[in-house]
Amino acid sequence: METIGKDGRPLRHLMTPLDFSVEELDKLFDLASDIKGHPDDYKDLCARKKLATCFYEPSTRTRLSFETAMLDLGGQVIGFSDANSSSASKGESVSDTIRVISCFADICAMRHPKEGAPMVAAAHSRIPVINAGDGGHQHPTQTLTDMLTIRSLKGKLDGFTIGLCGDLKFGRTVHSLVNAMLRYPNNKYVFISPEELRIPSYLREKLRSMNVEFEEVERLEDSMPKLDMLYMTRVQRERFFNEEDYVRLKDFYVLNKTKMELAPKDMLVLHPLPRVNEISVEIDEDPRAVYFEQVQYGVYVRMALIATLLGMAG
């Protein structure tokens, strides 16, 4: 998505992972890898630049990851971490908020519970806007984090059997990751969930229309031996309309040592976090568990993204 910036030049925004071509993603991941290997070369890249983090719903990892990324680039951070601490509590619209933020900052990361809100912001913004999560829709920078983690640890992004487990209906990280990975050949998908939390019909139809191999199963144990990676997700209380359904489904899957014994020795376990109890803490010491490494990769990829959208990526 593009609009016009303060200086009259076109602006680039990131609303979904599909906003970047495969070639652009490769370049972004190369930059993130170079930042990981040579952090001192980038410590002043965004000096005197400001990132606004506009978070209308709670976040720990995503917000702090963005702020850390900008600080590690030598920039500064402004913003709010809750809608109640912004003028949204007085009824200010997203479009008005971003017009104001454009006067203060050079780039904005926005998290919003309403699907499409960051796109509305981007349409009225004079600075680059990054979608930091909108409802159950998209979470593109988590997807970039996931992809960088896979690429860094496996050396490629194609030819895998990928298991995705838990809340596949409301999980925006799942929807974003699958849509992005569909552009890489020969990946197979195993969707592991209870009936009530299966992937949305649009995603199922898209997979079929592209002749992508996938299956939907309920038992995690049956799938473990054939997976190259397992993407675990929590059952999200905030996406349910009633507490009874949440309580009934929240413990449907728990990854423990017994299940991990069924998995290949080089299978990766990823998780966008926060976890509740879907991964036992006993798994944390397993070398296949890379979800805390994911967090660090998230900083590198957000540094690369900020630098790229600000036109400072060399």
C-alpha positions in Angstrom: 0.0 0.0 0.0 1.3 3.5 -0.9 0.3 7.1 -0.1 2.1 10.4 -0.3 4.4 11.6 2.5 5.3 14.9 4.1 7.9 15.5 1.4 5.6 14.8 -1.5 7.2 11.4 -2.3 5.4 8.1 -2.2 5.1 6.3 1.1 5.2 2.6 1.6 3.1 1.0 4.4 2.9 -2.6 5.7 -0.6 -3.9 6.1 -0.1 -7.6 5.3 3.0 -9.7 4.5 1.7 -9.8 0.9 2.6 -6.1 0.6 6.2 -7.2 0.0 7.1 -9.4 -2.9 9.1 -12.6 -2.3 12.2 -10.7 -3.7 11.6 -7.8 -1.3 11.1 -10.3 1.6 14.4 -11.9 0.8 16.1 -8.5 0.8 14.4 -7.7 4.1 15.5 -11.0 5.7 19.1 -10.5 4.4 19.1 -7.1 6.1 17.8 -8.5 9.3 20.5 -11.2 9.3 23.2 -8.6 8.7 21.8 -6.5 11.6 22.0 -9.6 13.8 25.6 -10.2 12.8 26.8 -6.6 12.8 24.6 -4.6 15.2 27.1 -1.8 15.7 26.9 -0.9 12.0 23.2 0.1 12.5 23.2 1.7 15.9 22.9 5.3 14.6 21.0 4.6 11.3 17.8 6.2 12.6 19.2 8.9 14.7 16.8 11.8 15.1 13.9 9.7 13.8 10.8 9.0 15.9 8.6 5.9 16.0 5.1 6.3 17.3 3.7 3.1 18.8 -0.1 3.5 18.8 -1.5 0.5 20.6 -5.3 0.4 21.2 -5.2 -3.0 22.9 -2.7 -4.7 25.3 0.7 -6.0 24.0 4.0 -6.8 25.6 6.2 -8.5 23.0 5.1 -6.6 19.9 5.1 -3.1 21.4 8.4 -3.6 23.3 9.9 -5.3 20.2 9.1 -2.3 18.1 10.4 0.2 20.7 13.6 -1.8 21.2 14.1 -2.0 17.4 13.9 1.8 17.0 16.1 2.4 20.0 18.7 0.0 18.7 18.7 1.9 15.4 19.5 5.1 17.4 16.0 6.5 17.1 13.4 7.7 19.6 10.0 6.4 20.6 6.7 8.1 21.5 3.1 6.8 21.7 0.6 5.1 23.9 0.0 1.5 25.1 -3.7 1.6 25.8 -6.7 3.3 24.1 -7.7 4.8 27.4 -4.5 6.8 27.6 -5.1 8.3 24.2 -7.8 10.7 22.8 -9.6 7.6 21.5 -11.2 7.6 24.9 -12.7 10.9 24.0 -14.0 9.6 20.7 -11.2 10.7 18.4 -11.2 8.7 15.1 -8.2 6.7 13.9 -8.0 8.9 10.8 -7.7 12.0 13.0 -5.2 10.4 15.4 -2.9 9.4 12.6 -3.1 12.9 11.1 -1.9 14.3 14.5 0.8 11.6 14.9 2.1 12.5 11.4 3.0 15.9 12.8 5.2 14.3 15.6 6.7 11.1 14.3 8.5 9.7 11.2 6.9 6.2 11.3 4.0 4.6 13.2 3.3 1.0 14.4 -0.5 0.5 15.1 -2.2 -2.3 17.0 -6.0 -2.1 17.0 -8.8 -4.5 17.9 -10.8 -3.6 14.9 -10.0 -5.3 11.6 -8.9 -2.8 8.9 -8.2 0.1 11.3 -4.4 0.3 10.4 -5.4 0.5 6.8 -7.7 3.4 7.5 -4.8 5.1 9.3 -2.4 4.4 6.4 -4.9 6.0 3.9 -4.8 9.3 6.0 -1.2 9.2 7.1 1.8 11.3 5.9 4.2 8.8 7.5 4.7 5.0 7.0 2.2 2.9 9.0 2.9 -0.6 10.1 0.1 -2.9 11.0 1.1 -4.3 14.4 -2.1 -6.5 14.6 -5.7 -5.8 13.8 -8.3 -7.9 15.5 -8.3 -11.5 14.2 -7.3 -10.4 10.8 -3.5 -9.9 10.3 -0.3 -9.7 12.2 2.3 -9.1 9.5 5.4 -8.3 11.7 4.8 -11.5 13.7 4.7 -13.3 10.3 8.0 -11.7 9.3 9.4 -12.8 12.6 8.2 -16.4 12.1 9.6 -16.5 8.6 13.0 -15.0 9.6 13.2 -17.6 12.4 12.5 -20.5 10.0 14.9 -19.1 7.3 17.7 -18.6 9.9 17.4 -22.0 11.5 16.4 -24.1 8.5 18.1 -22.2 5.7 15.1 -21.9 3.5 11.3 -21.3 3.4 10.1 -24.0 1.1 9.6 -27.8 1.1 8.3 -28.2 4.7 5.5 -30.0 6.4 4.1 -27.3 8.7 1.8 -28.1 11.6 -0.3 -25.3 13.1 -2.1 -26.1 16.3 -4.7 -24.5 18.5 -6.9 -21.6 17.7 -6.9 -21.6 13.9 -10.2 -19.7 13.5 -9.4 -16.5 15.4 -5.6 -16.7 15.3 -4.4 -13.8 13.2 -0.8 -15.1 13.4 -1.9 -18.3 11.8 -3.8 -16.6 9.0 -0.9 -14.2 8.2 1.8 -17.0 8.3 -0.1 -19.4 6.0 -1.0 -16.6 3.5 2.7 -15.5 3.4 4.1 -19.1 3.1 1.8 -20.0 0.3 4.1 -18.1 -2.0 6.9 -20.6 -1.3 6.7 -23.9 -3.2 6.2 -27.4 -1.9 5.0 -26.6 1.6 2.4 -28.9 3.1 0.1 -27.9 6.0 -1.4 -29.9 8.8 -4.1 -27.9 10.7 -4.6 -29.3 14.2 -7.6 -28.0 16.1 -11.0 -28.8 17.6 -14.0 -28.5 15.3 -15.0 -25.1 16.7 -11.6 -23.6 16.0 -10.8 -24.8 12.5 -9.3 -22.5 9.8 -11.7 -20.0 8.2 -13.5 -21.2 5.1 -11.8 -18.5 2.9 -8.4 -19.9 3.8 -9.5 -23.5 3.1 -10.9 -22.4 -0.3 -7.7 -20.6 -1.1 -5.6 -23.6 -0.4 -7.8 -25.8 -2.6 -7.8 -23.3 -5.4 -4.0 -23.3 -5.3 -3.8 -27.1 -5.2 -1.8 -26.9 -1.9 -1.6 -30.1 0.1 -3.2 -29.8 3.5 -5.2 -31.8 6.1 -7.3 -30.9 9.1 -7.1 -33.1 12.1 -8.0 -33.1 15.8 -5.3 -35.2 17.4 -1.8 -33.6 17.8 -0.2 -37.0 18.5 -1.0 -38.4 15.1 0.7 -35.5 13.3 3.9 -35.1 15.2 6.1 -37.7 13.4 5.7 -36.1 10.0 6.3 -32.4 10.9 9.3 -30.2 10.1 7.9 -27.5 12.4 5.0 -27.1 14.8 3.4 -23.7 15.2 1.6 -23.7 18.6 -1.0 -21.0 19.4 -3.0 -20.2 22.5 -6.8 -20.2 22.7 -7.5 -16.5 23.0 -10.0 -15.5 25.6 -10.4 -12.1 24.1 -11.8 -13.6 20.8 -14.6 -15.5 22.5 -18.1 -14.2 23.0 -18.8 -16.4 26.1 -16.6 -17.7 28.9 -18.1 -21.2 28.7 -16.7 -21.9 25.2 -13.3 -20.5 26.2 -13.1 -22.7 29.3 -14.2 -25.8 27.4 -11.5 -25.4 24.7 -8.6 -23.6 26.3 -6.8 -26.8 27.4 -7.7 -28.9 24.3 -4.0 -29.2 23.4 -1.0 -29.2 25.7 2.5 -29.9 24.2 4.5 -32.0 26.7 7.5 -34.3 26.7 5.4 -37.3 25.9 4.2 -35.7 22.7 7.6 -34.3 21.8 9.1 -37.9 21.9 6.9 -38.5 18.8 8.5 -35.7 16.9 11.6 -35.7 14.6 14.8 -34.7 16.2 15.1 -31.6 14.1 11.5 -30.4 14.3 11.1 -26.7 15.4 8.5 -25.6 17.9 7.4 -22.0 17.3 4.9 -19.9 19.2 3.9 -16.3 18.7 3.5 -15.9 22.5 2.1 -15.2 25.1 1.6 -18.8 26.0 -0.8 -19.8 28.7 -0.4 -23.5 29.3 -0.5 -25.0 25.7 3.3 -25.7 26.0 4.5 -27.2 29.2 7.5 -25.4 30.7 9.4 -28.7 30.6 9.7 -28.2 26.8 11.6 -24.9 27.3 14.9 -26.8 27.6 14.4 -28.9 24.5 16.7 -27.6 21.7 13.8 -27.8 19.3 11.9 -25.2 21.3 12.8 -21.9 19.6 9.9 -19.6 20.7 12.2 -17.4 22.8 14.7 -17.1 19.9 11.7 -16.0 17.9 11.3 -13.0 20.2 14.9 -11.9 19.4 14.5 -12.4 15.7 11.4 -10.2 16.0 13.7 -7.3 17.0 16.0 -7.8 14.0 13.2 -8.0 11.5 11.5 -4.9 12.9 14.8 -3.0 12.7 15.1 -4.0 9.1 11.5 -3.1 8.4 11.7 0.3 10.0 14.9 1.1 8.1 13.4 -0.1 4.8 10.1 1.9 5.1 12.1 5.0 6.1 14.3 4.6 3.0 17.4 4.1 5.0 18.2 0.5 4.2 21.2 1.2 1.8 
